[in-house]
Amino acid sequence: MTVPTLDASLDALVAVLVAGPDVKSVSDLAGKTIAIDDRYSEQSISRVRTAMAAAGALEVQLSKGQTTAINRLVGKEVAAAVVGLVSANAADSFPELPRYRTFQVPLAARSSPAKP
């Protein structure tokens, strides 16, 4: 999967976020560290951070690492992981993971909150 870098293409994307079962909403991640794969550009990461704030998760720290984001979540290094920046249709078909909660955070400015 190639990583989009243009603002126009980012507007159409949704960040798929996976968190532990104790996270009931995106806003529960305020002030927490969230893993993101290092394959994403700084522009993409900035857009994810802005979208997270719009969804109620203020002051999140997006952290890149040599280990994949999902592995960092499973290893309990972080509170959540951005596992993909995908189209809304792809996000809707993202499988539920046992013992984890999945959230969709639109990168485009929308009036609706993040979908659980």
C-alpha positions in Angstrom: 0.0 0.0 0.0 1.4 3.4 -0.9 1.1 6.1 1.6 -0.8 9.2 0.3 1.0 12.5 0.8 -1.3 15.1 -0.8 -3.9 16.9 1.3 -6.7 16.1 -1.1 -6.1 12.4 -0.9 -5.8 12.6 2.9 -9.2 14.2 3.2 -10.8 11.1 1.9 -9.1 8.8 4.4 -10.0 7.4 7.8 -7.5 6.5 10.5 -8.3 3.0 11.8 -7.4 3.0 15.5 -7.2 -0.1 17.7 -7.2 0.2 21.5 -7.5 -2.0 24.5 -11.0 -2.9 25.9 -10.7 -0.3 28.6 -10.9 2.5 26.0 -14.6 3.3 25.5 -14.2 6.3 23.2 -11.5 8.1 21.2 -11.6 10.9 23.9 -10.4 8.4 26.4 -7.0 8.6 24.6 -6.5 12.2 25.5 -2.9 12.8 26.7 -1.9 9.2 25.8 0.8 7.8 23.5 -0.5 6.2 20.3 1.7 4.1 18.0 1.8 4.7 14.3 4.0 2.9 11.7 7.0 4.8 10.5 5.9 4.4 6.9 3.6 7.4 7.2 4.8 10.9 6.3 5.0 13.7 8.8 2.1 15.4 7.0 0.0 12.3 7.4 0.9 12.1 11.1 0.0 15.7 11.6 -3.4 15.2 10.0 -4.0 12.1 12.2 -3.1 14.2 15.3 -5.5 17.0 14.2 -8.3 14.5 13.5 -7.7 12.8 17.0 -8.1 16.3 18.6 -11.3 16.9 16.7 -12.6 13.6 17.9 -11.9 14.6 21.6 -8.5 13.1 22.1 -6.5 16.2 22.9 -2.7 16.2 23.3 -2.1 12.7 22.0 1.4 11.7 21.3 1.8 9.8 18.0 4.9 7.7 18.3 6.8 6.0 15.5 8.9 3.0 16.3 10.9 0.2 14.6 8.3 -2.3 15.8 4.9 -2.1 14.0 2.2 -0.1 15.7 0.0 -3.1 16.4 2.8 -5.0 18.0 3.5 -2.1 20.3 -0.1 -2.1 21.3 -0.1 -5.9 21.9 3.1 -5.5 23.9 1.3 -2.8 26.1 3.9 -0.1 25.2 1.1 2.2 24.1 -2.6 2.8 24.7 -3.6 2.5 21.1 -2.3 2.0 17.6 -3.1 3.6 14.2 -3.2 0.5 12.0 -4.1 2.1 8.8 -5.1 5.2 6.8 -7.7 3.8 4.5 -10.8 4.8 2.6 -14.1 4.9 4.5 -15.3 1.8 2.7 -12.2 -0.1 3.7 -12.5 1.1 7.3 -16.1 -0.1 7.4 -14.9 -3.6 6.5 -12.0 -3.7 8.9 -12.3 -6.8 11.0 -13.0 -6.6 14.7 -10.1 -7.9 16.8 -10.9 -10.0 19.9 -10.1 -8.2 23.1 -9.6 -4.8 21.4 -11.8 -1.9 20.3 -11.6 -0.5 16.9 -12.4 3.2 16.1 -12.6 5.2 12.8 -11.3 8.7 12.9 -12.0 10.7 9.6 -9.1 12.8 8.5 -11.3 15.3 6.8 -13.0 17.9 8.9 -16.5 16.6 9.5 -19.2 17.6 12.0 -19.8 14.0 13.1 -17.7 12.4 15.8 -15.5 9.4 15.3 -17.4 6.2 14.6 -16.9 3.3 17.2 
